[in-house]
């Protein structure tokens, strides 16, 4: 019983409209779902991914508006990496810089080109050249030949790298390589399979805007997820009861190195309450919140340009 990789990554953002503009208009991901944080209904929960937000492609955000800035560090995921096709990094540097994005120096890591950059909130991101089975969103603003193809993986800054590594191995990741203060773990899957673990010392991370909230790993179904819950609990992890997230079922635990992990089911997916064609076009609420729709929408800021972002392919170029 091994996970096949990362299901989604959830982070904290500031302004929700700016969040949509960056991930849809600049990175070219599709806004596949706009809903609310089920535990804080005055805050959006926005999901971006491929054409359907399939597992291994979904970057999700709680945009808290004028929230406290966070600081990536020990006890957190400190970088989220997306896959782009070989030979795409020059295109992406030009594109990101043309949108006034902070871009770092291109490097090579375990034989692959890596371009680091930050979103508008200072969230550390990377583009990694490679292959995946993900088809990019065909109607986005980035040419398909250069478009993002889901996640490559995440980098964790653990407070206890040895213990975090053992949890990753319990989940089915295999330690495959090491370079300096970076240890690579890889899952047996076709997408979003990489977790890099940093062993260097760093200041403790501070949760807030511009940081990752949690990393979710894949379970094919609820039955397997229940087996994971039992297995993780027997290994000493304090795992939550199952939570209904409408588009998947979730269990959570904070591993010994301080990073919040989730195990999420692959289904039912984002088409549970919208057609593929209309994904992300309107606010969707679970049945238990529908009666409060008027009150909820009254407290949510507008997502200027969010609907247009799905079809705004005016910047397409070769």
N, C-alpha and C positions, 0 to 999 in steps of 0.2 A: 504494500500500500504506500505509494509514493505520489506526492504532488507532481504535476507536470509543469509547474512554474508559477509565475505571478498572475493573479487574477486582476487586481487593480491597485492603484496607489492613490491615497487620499491626502490632500494637503490643505493648508489654510491660506486663504487669499485676502486681499483687501477689497477694493471696489469691484463689485460683481460685473458691471458693464465692461470695465477695463479687462477683467479676467476673460470674458468672452471674446473681446477684440483680439487679445494676444493669442489665445489658444486656437481660435477659429480662423481669424484673419491672417495672423502671422505664421503660426505653425501649420495651419491648414488642417487641423483636426475637425471632426464634425461634432457640433453640440448635439448629443444624442438624447439628453434628458435634462429637463429643468424641473426640479421638484424642491422640497425643503428639507432641511435637517430635521429628522423626525423627533429629535430631542430638543430642538430649538427652532420652532416653526417660523420665527421672524428672520431666519437666515436661509438663503438658498442652499441647495445642494446641486451643483452643476457637474455634469458628466460629459467628457470629451473622448472621442476614440475614432475607430474606423467607421465604415458606413453604418454599422449596427451596434457599435460599442462592444464588440465581442471580447471575451476574456483574454487578457494579455494585451489589451490596447487601451483600456479605460483609465484616464487620469481624471480624478474627481476632486472637487473643491468645496470647502465651506468658506464663502467670501463674507467675512464679518464686517466689511466696511472699514471704519476707522479703528481697527483692532490694534493691539499692542504688537509692534514688530518682534518677530522671533529671531533666534540665532541658531543656525544649524550647528550641532556639536555632539558630544558624547551622549549616548542614549537615544540617538535618532538615526533615521535614514538621511544622509547628507547630500545625496545626488540621485536624480532619476534620469535614466538614459533611454533614449528612443533609437530605434533602428532606422537608418536611411541606406539607400543603395550605394554600392561601391562607386567612388568617384564623385560623390555628391557634396563633399564638405566645402569646396570652393563656392559652389552655388549657394549653400546655406550661409556661409560667412557673408557673402554679398547681400543676401536677402535680409539677414538679421541686422546687419549694420545699416542697411537702408531704412530700417524701422527703428533706428536708434536703440538697439538692444545691446547690452553689455556682453561682449564676446571675448573669450580668453584665447590663449594660444593653442593651436592644434597640436596634439600629441599622438603617440602610438602606445597602445596598451594591449598586451597579449596578442600582438600581431594585427590589431585593427586600429584604424584612424578614429580619433576622438576629438570632438569640438565642444568645449565647455561654454556655457552661456547662462544668463539669468533671465527670468521673466520680470515683469514690472514690479513685483514685490520682493525681488532679490532671491527668489527660489532657485537653487542650483540645479541646472539641467545639463544634459549632454546629448549630443548626436553621435552615434557610433555606426561606422560603416559595417554592413553585414547582410546576412540573408535571414529571411523568416517566411513562414507560410501565409502571412497577412497580406491581403490586397488593400492598397490605400483607398481612401474615400475618393471616388472618381470625380465628384462635383466640387471639390475644394479649390482654393486659390493657388495651389502649388501643382506644377506639372506632375503627372503620375510617375514619370521616370525619376523624380527627385523626392517624392512625397514620403512622409513618415509612415513606417510600417509597424506600428505598435511598439511595445517596450523591448529594449535590449535587456535591461535589468535595473537594479538599484545598488547603491553603495551605502553600507551601514557603518556607523562609528559607534562601536559597542563599548560599554563600560567593562565588559568581561568577554573579550573575543573568544576565549576558549569555550565558555559556556554557550555563547551564541552559536558558535560553530557546531556544537553538539546538537543544539535544537534544529539547526538547518539539516544536519545529517538525519535526525529523527524524521524530519519532513520528507526526506528522500533526496536531498541535494548531496552531490559528491564533491569533495575537495579535489580540484583538478590542477591548480597551478598557484604559484606564489611569486611575487616580484616586489622586493623591498618590504614595505609595510602594508602590502595589499595581498589578501588571500582570496582566491576565486572559488566559488561553489556553483555548480551547474546542475540543474534538474534535467530529467529525461523527458523532454518535450520539444515541440516545434516552434515555440515562441516564448518570449519573456522568461528565459530560463536562467538568467545570471544573477547571482548575488555576490558582490564583492565586499569583503570584510576588512576594514582597516584596523591595524593593530597598534598604531601610534597613539600617543597620548594627545588629548585635546580638551579644551574647556567644555564643561557640561552644556549641552544644548538648552536653549530656552524656547518653549513652545510659543507659537504666535504666528503672525502673518509672515509668509515666506518660508515656512518649514513644513515638512511632511508630518501628517498626523499619524498615519499607520500604513503598513504594507500588507496586502491581502494575497493569500496563496489559494490555488485552485483545488476544489474538490468536485468531482463530476456530479454528485447528487447528494441528497440529504442523508441517505443511508451511510454513505462513505464518510460524510462529515461527522455523523454521530460516532462512527468508529474512531475518527481522528480525535474527537473530544475525549473519548475514553482513554485512548492511547496517550494523549498529551497529559491528561490528569494523572494517569498512572506514573508518568515520568516526572511528576512534581510541579507541573504548570497549573496555575490557577485560571481555569478556563471558564468563561461566562456561559450561561445557558444560551440556547439558540435564539437569535433575534431575527425578526422578519424585516428585511430591507426592501421588500416589494419586488425587486428585480433579481434578488438572490437571498439566500439565507446565510447568516453570519454567526460565527463564534469568535471570541477575542481572548487574547492573553498577552501579558507583558513579559517577554522573555527575560532571562537573568541579566542581559546586557542593557536593559532599559527600553528596547524598541517595542512598540505596540504592534503585535502581529494579529492578523485575522485569517481565518480559513473560510472562504466563501464558495457557495455552490455555483456551478456554471449557469444554471437556469433559475428562473424561467427566462431571464434576459429582458432587454429594454423594449421589446415588442409586446410585452405582456399587456400594455395599455395604450399602445400607439402602433400604427402601421409603420413599416420601414420608411415609406415616403414622407411621413409626417413627424418622424422622430425629432424631439427637441423643439417643436414649434409652439407648444403651449405649456403652461404650468400643469403638471400632473400631481395629484395628491392620492395617497392611499385611502381606502374606504373609511378608515377610522378617523380621518381628518377632513373628509369631504364636507361634513356639516359645518365646518369652521372656515370654509373657503373664503367667504367675504372678509372675515376678520383677518385671515392670514394674508390675503392679497393686499389689504389696506396698509400693511406694515412692510411690504417688500418694495424695494426701489425698482424703477424700470430698468430693463436690460436693453438699453439703447442699441439698436442694430443687431440684436441677437437673432431675430428671424432672418434678416438679410444676410447674416454671416453664413448661413447654411448654403445660400446660393450665390454668394458674392464672389464670383470667380473672375473679377475684372482684372486681377493682377497676373493671370496665367501667362506664362512665357516659356520659351524653350530653354 
